[in-house]
């Protein structure tokens, strides 16, 4: 127990660091979009295609990386993922055209596809179930939100000091430093991983799960379809809020840096609170799946309030209204990810997280293409109204398809 305790917090910090870097690196282009698109003579539709190059590559790699990490392990798989996307981020510095930018965004997506399958499996290998929702919230959504919160002001400041190209080089250096620390410090707990796997698999931790067997499970389809429906909302918020502030609210790059982080701060806080809340219910005797669903349902009921951003009289108030959706998303996503580990055996966790991420990424690919054209023709209002209405539909899918007991190989 003592050895596990000494290994737990360094591992948790490294997993959270990977998640934070993942969101920080993909936010760089979002924050710098007004500058980069002007220099490269890009329209909103062009920008939508560049963003979609990332999401398309990210989607397919998400599934493949999840299966790979289930085979080679978290240490090797996640380390390779971060190293590759850090190189891709640095290469953005040499971009001379929209198509080159799209190529480098696709490379970034290939690397980042391995992040969350690796982080999710790392949490299962490190934390017991009674602590897992809080750990998942910190290591995935919470840490990601920290990366997204830090990104706008830091990127805006960095661009003012060393230019947007130098800023991309700096992100590559950060990833290289994390990779070195990961290789030196991360070790999983084989005994805990085996125990968690047995608990989630009816006592058979090492049972084999083929892709065909996974896709035969109703619960797996519930998890995939929910991500397909709701991931586009998060992609829109991540990639289009700076453009919204610039085009609809007249914000400068400096003002974007001061405003765009606010919704993601609410995400970070709610991610940790959402995990702590459902963990507390589990400790009080609630079935784990029921506890996760309760928090998710409350979050889904909150999201329509974000639509009020459309009529907000100021940029600050609009950002606060948009923050309501990300506040709810933090409660939702932490418990969604933990629900996945509650109903999927450890031997298949990264694979299912990867499949779900692919489903969400493909939907995000299409939504970013559509968003670019919709914004050019109709503005941002239809986009934000749609986003505010989708979470209740996603919760209905969870209720209908995700069974209350872990799936079994039989």
Backbone torsions as a table, in degrees:
resi	resn	phi	psi	omega
1	UNK	NA	-40.2	179.2
2	UNK	-63.2	-42.3	178.8
3	UNK	-63.9	-38.6	179.2
4	UNK	-66.0	-41.1	179.2
5	UNK	-61.3	-39.9	179.1
6	UNK	-67.7	-28.1	-178.8
7	UNK	-86.5	-22.6	-170.0
8	UNK	-64.0	-53.0	-171.3
9	UNK	-72.9	-39.7	172.5
10	UNK	-60.1	-39.3	178.1
11	UNK	-64.4	-42.8	179.4
12	UNK	-62.6	-41.5	179.8
13	UNK	-63.8	-39.9	179.4
14	UNK	-68.0	-41.5	177.6
15	UNK	-63.2	-43.1	177.5
16	UNK	-64.4	-37.4	178.3
17	UNK	-63.0	-40.3	177.3
18	UNK	-62.8	-43.8	179.5
19	UNK	-63.5	-42.9	179.1
20	UNK	-63.5	-43.9	177.9
21	UNK	-62.4	-38.2	179.9
22	UNK	-56.2	-47.8	-178.7
23	UNK	-77.2	-35.8	178.5
24	UNK	-59.9	-47.9	-175.0
25	UNK	-65.8	-36.9	179.7
26	UNK	-77.6	-18.1	178.5
27	UNK	-79.8	-18.5	-175.1
28	UNK	-56.8	-48.6	180.0
29	UNK	-66.2	-36.9	-179.8
30	UNK	-59.4	-47.2	-178.8
31	UNK	-67.6	-38.8	-177.0
32	UNK	-87.7	2.7	-175.4
33	UNK	-52.4	-44.8	-179.9
34	UNK	-59.1	-37.0	-179.8
35	UNK	-76.2	-48.7	-175.7
36	UNK	-65.5	-45.4	-178.7
37	UNK	-65.1	-33.8	177.2
38	UNK	-67.9	-46.0	-178.5
39	UNK	-65.3	-36.2	-178.0
40	UNK	-95.1	7.4	176.9
41	UNK	56.3	52.4	-176.6
42	UNK	-106.5	139.7	173.2
43	UNK	-86.6	176.2	174.6
44	UNK	-61.8	-37.4	177.9
45	UNK	-64.9	-41.4	175.8
46	UNK	-59.8	-45.5	180.0
47	UNK	-62.6	-40.5	177.2
48	UNK	-59.8	-39.1	178.5
49	UNK	-68.4	-38.2	177.8
50	UNK	-63.7	-46.4	178.5
51	UNK	-62.2	-38.2	179.9
52	UNK	-68.4	-28.9	175.2
53	UNK	-60.8	-39.8	175.7
54	UNK	-63.2	-51.9	-173.3
55	UNK	-66.4	-33.6	178.8
56	UNK	-66.7	-49.0	178.5
57	UNK	-63.2	-41.7	179.6
58	UNK	-60.4	-41.0	-176.8
59	UNK	-61.3	-53.2	-176.2
60	UNK	-69.4	-37.1	-179.7
61	UNK	-70.2	-30.9	179.1
62	UNK	-53.5	-50.5	-178.8
63	UNK	-67.3	-46.4	-179.1
64	UNK	-64.0	-40.4	-179.4
65	UNK	-66.5	-38.0	178.0
66	UNK	-60.6	-45.7	178.1
67	UNK	-64.9	-38.7	179.4
68	UNK	-64.0	-44.2	-178.6
69	UNK	-65.1	-34.8	175.4
70	UNK	-62.0	-25.1	-178.6
71	UNK	-92.8	-45.9	-174.1
72	UNK	-94.7	-11.9	178.9
73	UNK	98.5	161.0	-175.9
74	UNK	-67.1	-41.5	-173.7
75	UNK	-60.8	-49.0	-178.7
76	UNK	-73.6	-47.2	-174.1
77	UNK	-63.5	-47.8	-178.5
78	UNK	-70.5	-35.8	177.6
79	UNK	-61.0	-44.5	178.1
80	UNK	-64.6	-38.5	-179.0
81	UNK	-60.7	-51.2	-177.6
82	UNK	-65.0	-40.3	179.6
83	UNK	-60.2	-42.7	-177.2
84	UNK	-69.8	-45.0	-177.0
85	UNK	-70.7	-26.1	176.3
86	UNK	-67.5	-39.7	175.1
87	UNK	-62.4	-44.7	179.4
88	UNK	-61.3	-40.5	179.0
89	UNK	-62.6	-43.1	179.1
90	UNK	-62.8	-34.2	-178.1
91	UNK	-67.7	-19.0	176.2
92	UNK	-57.3	-24.3	-176.8
93	UNK	-63.9	-21.5	-176.8
94	UNK	-101.0	10.0	-178.1
95	UNK	-61.8	133.8	177.6
96	UNK	-122.8	-6.9	-177.7
97	UNK	-155.0	167.6	-179.6
98	UNK	-63.3	-38.1	-177.6
99	UNK	-70.8	-36.0	174.7
100	UNK	-63.6	-40.9	177.6
101	UNK	-60.5	-40.5	178.3
102	UNK	-63.0	-39.6	178.5
103	UNK	-63.0	-45.8	-178.9
104	UNK	-69.3	-33.1	175.1
105	UNK	-66.1	-38.2	177.0
106	UNK	-63.2	-41.5	177.3
107	UNK	-62.1	-40.7	177.0
108	UNK	-59.9	-42.1	178.6
109	UNK	-63.4	-38.4	177.5
110	UNK	-59.6	-44.9	-179.5
111	UNK	-70.0	-45.2	-174.6
112	UNK	-70.5	-16.2	179.2
113	UNK	-59.5	-25.6	-179.3
114	UNK	-86.9	-4.8	-172.3
115	UNK	-65.6	-61.1	-170.9
116	UNK	-73.7	-33.5	169.2
117	UNK	-58.9	-41.4	179.8
118	UNK	-68.0	-43.3	180.0
119	UNK	-65.3	-43.5	179.6
120	UNK	-60.9	-44.6	178.5
121	UNK	-66.9	-36.8	177.8
122	UNK	-61.5	-38.4	176.9
123	UNK	-63.7	-43.6	179.5
124	UNK	-63.2	-36.4	-179.7
125	UNK	-74.2	-13.0	-171.0
126	UNK	-114.4	-34.3	-171.3
127	UNK	-117.3	140.7	171.6
128	UNK	-71.4	163.6	-172.6
129	UNK	-60.7	-34.8	-176.3
130	UNK	-67.9	-16.1	178.0
131	UNK	-112.8	1.8	-164.1
132	UNK	-74.0	-35.6	-177.6
133	UNK	-66.3	-43.4	177.0
134	UNK	-63.6	-43.9	178.9
135	UNK	-62.4	-40.9	179.1
136	UNK	-65.2	-39.7	178.6
137	UNK	-62.2	-42.2	-180.0
138	UNK	-70.4	-45.7	-171.7
139	UNK	-77.8	-22.4	180.0
140	UNK	-109.3	-84.6	-173.1
141	UNK	-67.4	-42.6	-177.5
142	UNK	-62.9	-50.0	179.4
143	UNK	-66.1	-36.1	176.5
144	UNK	-60.2	-42.5	179.4
145	UNK	-63.9	-36.9	176.6
146	UNK	-59.6	-44.2	177.0
147	UNK	-60.4	-40.5	-180.0
148	UNK	-72.4	-32.4	177.5
149	UNK	-69.2	-44.7	-178.1
150	UNK	-69.4	-31.7	-171.1
151	UNK	-57.9	-55.1	-172.9
152	UNK	-57.7	-53.0	-179.3
153	UNK	-67.5	-38.3	-178.2
154	UNK	-69.3	-40.6	179.9
155	UNK	-67.8	-42.3	178.4
156	UNK	-61.6	-42.4	177.9
157	UNK	-64.7	-45.1	-178.8
158	UNK	-62.0	-42.0	179.8
159	UNK	-63.4	-35.5	178.0
160	UNK	-68.3	-28.8	-177.5
161	UNK	-88.5	-46.1	-172.2
162	UNK	-125.3	6.9	179.0
163	UNK	83.4	164.6	-176.8
164	UNK	-70.3	-28.7	178.3
165	UNK	-69.5	-42.6	177.1
166	UNK	-63.2	-32.3	178.7
167	UNK	-64.4	-41.6	177.4
168	UNK	-64.4	-38.8	176.6
169	UNK	-60.9	-39.9	179.9
170	UNK	-62.6	-37.2	179.1
171	UNK	-65.8	-35.9	176.7
172	UNK	-63.5	-38.2	178.6
173	UNK	-65.0	-41.7	177.8
174	UNK	-58.4	-43.3	179.3
175	UNK	-64.8	-37.0	178.0
176	UNK	-63.5	-40.7	179.3
177	UNK	-65.2	-40.6	177.9
178	UNK	-62.8	-42.1	-177.8
179	UNK	-60.7	-40.6	178.0
180	UNK	-62.9	-45.8	179.7
181	UNK	-63.0	-40.4	-180.0
182	UNK	-61.1	-47.5	-179.0
183	UNK	-62.7	-32.6	-177.5
184	UNK	-82.1	-31.7	-165.7
185	UNK	-114.1	-28.2	-170.9
186	UNK	-78.0	128.6	170.6
187	UNK	-141.6	131.5	177.6
188	UNK	-84.0	172.0	175.8
189	UNK	-106.0	101.5	-177.8
190	UNK	-57.8	-38.6	-178.3
191	UNK	-65.1	-43.8	-179.6
192	UNK	-68.4	-42.1	178.3
193	UNK	-59.0	-41.9	178.9
194	UNK	-65.0	-41.9	-179.3
195	UNK	-66.1	-44.1	178.0
196	UNK	-62.9	-40.3	179.6
197	UNK	-63.9	-41.2	179.3
198	UNK	-65.5	-40.2	-179.7
199	UNK	-63.8	-38.5	-177.8
200	UNK	-83.8	-4.8	-173.8
201	UNK	-128.4	25.1	177.2
202	UNK	65.0	29.9	176.4
203	UNK	95.3	-3.0	-179.6
204	UNK	-115.6	86.7	-173.0
205	UNK	-69.2	-28.5	-171.9
206	UNK	-102.5	13.6	179.2
207	UNK	-59.4	142.7	-177.2
208	UNK	-85.8	138.8	179.7
209	UNK	-125.4	107.6	175.5
210	UNK	-80.4	163.1	177.3
211	UNK	-60.8	-40.4	179.8
212	UNK	-62.5	-40.2	-179.5
213	UNK	-67.5	-39.5	178.6
214	UNK	-64.2	-44.2	-176.8
215	UNK	-73.7	-7.1	174.0
216	UNK	-84.3	-5.3	-175.9
217	UNK	-94.4	127.9	178.0
218	UNK	-60.1	-39.3	-179.5
219	UNK	-60.9	-41.5	179.1
220	UNK	-62.1	-42.4	178.2
221	UNK	-63.9	-36.7	176.4
222	UNK	-61.4	-42.4	178.9
223	UNK	-66.7	-40.3	-179.4
224	UNK	-68.2	-45.9	-176.8
225	UNK	-66.5	-34.0	178.0
226	UNK	-65.2	-43.6	176.7
227	UNK	-63.8	-38.7	178.7
228	UNK	-60.3	-38.3	-177.5
229	UNK	-76.0	-38.5	-167.8
230	UNK	-104.4	-23.5	179.0
231	UNK	-58.7	-36.5	177.2
232	UNK	-56.3	-31.9	178.3
233	UNK	-61.6	-46.8	-177.8
234	UNK	-68.7	-37.3	176.8
235	UNK	-62.6	-41.0	178.0
236	UNK	-60.9	-45.5	-179.5
237	UNK	-64.5	-40.1	-177.0
238	UNK	-70.2	-42.1	-170.9
239	UNK	-96.1	-17.0	-172.1
240	UNK	-115.2	-13.4	179.7
241	UNK	-59.9	-45.2	176.9
242	UNK	-59.3	-41.7	177.6
243	UNK	-64.1	-39.2	177.2
244	UNK	-60.7	-46.1	179.8
245	UNK	-63.4	-37.6	-178.8
246	UNK	-72.7	-46.1	-172.0
247	UNK	-85.9	-42.9	-176.9
248	UNK	-90.6	-28.5	-175.3
249	UNK	-111.8	-1.1	176.2
250	UNK	67.5	27.1	-177.2
251	UNK	-78.6	140.6	173.3
252	UNK	-81.2	172.6	178.0
253	UNK	-59.3	-40.4	178.9
254	UNK	-64.3	-41.1	178.4
255	UNK	-68.3	-36.4	174.9
256	UNK	-60.2	-42.6	177.7
257	UNK	-59.9	-32.1	-178.8
258	UNK	-84.5	-17.7	-174.6
259	UNK	-111.1	-36.8	-167.7
260	UNK	-67.8	-17.8	-179.3
261	UNK	-79.7	-19.1	-170.3
262	UNK	-61.4	-47.5	178.7
263	UNK	-60.2	-33.5	-177.6
264	UNK	-76.2	-22.3	172.4
265	UNK	-65.6	-42.8	177.4
266	UNK	-62.2	-35.5	177.2
267	UNK	-62.5	-45.5	-179.1
268	UNK	-62.3	-44.1	-179.7
269	UNK	-64.5	-48.0	-176.1
270	UNK	-69.7	-27.9	177.5
271	UNK	-61.3	-45.2	179.9
272	UNK	-72.1	-41.9	179.1
273	UNK	-64.2	-40.4	-179.7
274	UNK	-63.1	-40.6	177.0
275	UNK	-67.5	-43.4	179.8
276	UNK	-63.0	-37.6	-178.1
277	UNK	-65.9	-49.5	-178.9
278	UNK	-70.4	-32.4	174.2
279	UNK	-62.5	-39.8	179.0
280	UNK	-63.6	-39.4	177.8
281	UNK	-64.6	-39.0	178.2
282	UNK	-63.4	-42.5	179.8
283	UNK	-66.3	-24.6	177.8
284	UNK	-85.3	3.1	174.4
285	UNK	106.3	-0.7	177.4
286	UNK	-68.2	143.4	169.3
287	UNK	-60.3	138.9	-173.2
288	UNK	-57.4	-45.1	-176.9
289	UNK	-64.3	-40.4	179.0
290	UNK	-64.1	-40.8	-179.9
291	UNK	-63.5	-43.4	-180.0
292	UNK	-64.2	-42.2	-177.5
293	UNK	-66.6	-35.5	179.5
294	UNK	-60.9	-46.3	-179.7
295	UNK	-66.3	-38.9	178.9
296	UNK	-63.9	-39.3	179.3
297	UNK	-65.0	-41.6	177.7
298	UNK	-63.0	-39.4	178.9
299	UNK	-64.7	-43.3	-179.2
300	UNK	-61.1	-35.9	-179.2
301	UNK	-68.8	-20.9	-176.6
302	UNK	-83.1	-27.7	-168.1
303	UNK	-62.9	-32.3	-179.5
304	UNK	-61.1	-20.5	178.3
305	UNK	-62.8	-23.1	-178.8
306	UNK	-65.1	-20.3	-179.5
307	UNK	-61.6	-24.8	179.8
308	UNK	-59.7	-17.3	178.2
309	UNK	-58.8	-31.0	-178.0
310	UNK	-58.9	-34.6	-176.0
311	UNK	-105.8	10.2	-178.5
312	UNK	-65.5	138.1	-176.5
313	UNK	-77.8	-12.0	-178.6
314	UNK	-139.8	161.3	179.3
315	UNK	-63.5	-40.4	-179.3
316	UNK	-62.9	-46.0	-179.5
317	UNK	-66.5	-36.0	176.8
318	UNK	-62.4	-43.3	179.1
319	UNK	-63.2	-39.6	178.5
320	UNK	-64.5	-39.2	178.0
321	UNK	-66.1	-42.1	175.9
322	UNK	-62.6	-32.3	178.8
323	UNK	-63.0	-24.2	177.7
324	UNK	-61.0	-41.3	179.7
325	UNK	-65.3	-42.5	180.0
326	UNK	-71.3	-29.0	171.2
327	UNK	-58.9	-48.9	178.3
328	UNK	-64.8	-37.8	-179.0
329	UNK	-61.9	-35.9	178.4
330	UNK	-62.1	-47.1	175.5
331	UNK	-60.1	-42.9	-177.2
332	UNK	-65.3	-54.3	-168.7
333	UNK	-69.7	-37.9	176.8
334	UNK	-58.0	-45.2	-177.2
335	UNK	-78.2	-28.2	173.1
336	UNK	-63.2	-48.0	-179.1
337	UNK	-63.7	-40.9	-179.8
338	UNK	-70.1	-37.5	174.6
339	UNK	-57.0	-39.1	177.9
340	UNK	-59.6	-44.9	179.8
341	UNK	-71.9	-21.5	177.6
342	UNK	-75.4	-31.4	-173.5
343	UNK	-110.7	-5.2	179.9
344	UNK	-117.1	134.5	178.5
345	UNK	-65.5	151.3	-177.8
346	UNK	-54.1	-37.6	-177.4
347	UNK	-65.3	-12.5	-179.6
348	UNK	-124.0	2.5	-174.6
349	UNK	-58.6	-52.9	-177.8
350	UNK	-62.0	-36.8	179.3
351	UNK	-64.9	-43.1	-179.8
352	UNK	-70.3	-42.2	175.8
353	UNK	-59.0	-38.9	178.0
354	UNK	-65.8	-43.5	178.3
355	UNK	-63.0	-42.4	179.0
356	UNK	-64.8	-40.6	177.8
357	UNK	-64.2	-36.6	176.9
358	UNK	-64.3	-43.6	178.9
359	UNK	-60.0	-46.2	179.2
360	UNK	-66.8	-37.8	-179.7
361	UNK	-67.2	-39.5	177.1
362	UNK	-62.7	-41.1	176.0
363	UNK	-65.4	-38.2	177.1
364	UNK	-64.8	-36.1	176.6
365	UNK	-58.1	-49.8	179.6
366	UNK	-66.7	-40.0	-176.5
367	UNK	-66.5	-35.3	178.9
368	UNK	-69.8	-36.6	174.3
369	UNK	-62.8	-46.1	-180.0
370	UNK	-65.3	-41.9	-177.9
371	UNK	-59.4	-40.1	179.8
372	UNK	-59.6	-44.8	179.8
373	UNK	-71.6	-39.6	179.8
374	UNK	-63.3	-42.9	179.9
375	UNK	-63.9	-42.0	179.1
376	UNK	-62.0	-35.4	-174.1
377	UNK	-95.5	-44.5	-171.0
378	UNK	-116.1	-9.2	-176.9
379	UNK	89.0	-171.6	-173.3
380	UNK	-86.7	-16.8	-173.8
381	UNK	-56.1	-49.7	-179.8
382	UNK	-60.9	-32.7	-179.6
383	UNK	-65.3	-49.0	-176.3
384	UNK	-71.3	-32.7	176.7
385	UNK	-64.4	-45.6	178.8
386	UNK	-60.9	-44.6	-179.8
387	UNK	-57.9	-40.8	-176.7
388	UNK	-68.7	-16.9	-175.0
389	UNK	-102.3	-6.4	-170.8
390	UNK	-83.4	-27.6	-174.7
391	UNK	-65.8	-41.0	175.4
392	UNK	-57.3	-36.4	176.8
393	UNK	-65.8	-39.4	178.0
394	UNK	-63.5	-38.4	179.4
395	UNK	-66.4	-36.4	176.8
396	UNK	-60.7	-40.2	176.2
397	UNK	-61.3	-41.4	178.9
398	UNK	-61.5	-45.4	-179.3
399	UNK	-62.9	-38.4	-175.2
400	UNK	-78.9	-33.0	-167.1
401	UNK	-113.5	-28.5	-175.9
402	UNK	-90.3	111.2	-175.2
403	UNK	-72.2	156.6	-176.0
404	UNK	-76.8	-13.1	-179.1
405	UNK	-113.1	152.0	178.2
406	UNK	-56.5	146.0	179.3
407	UNK	-73.2	155.3	-177.5
408	UNK	-123.7	151.7	179.6
409	UNK	-70.1	-18.8	-178.1
410	UNK	-83.9	NA	NA
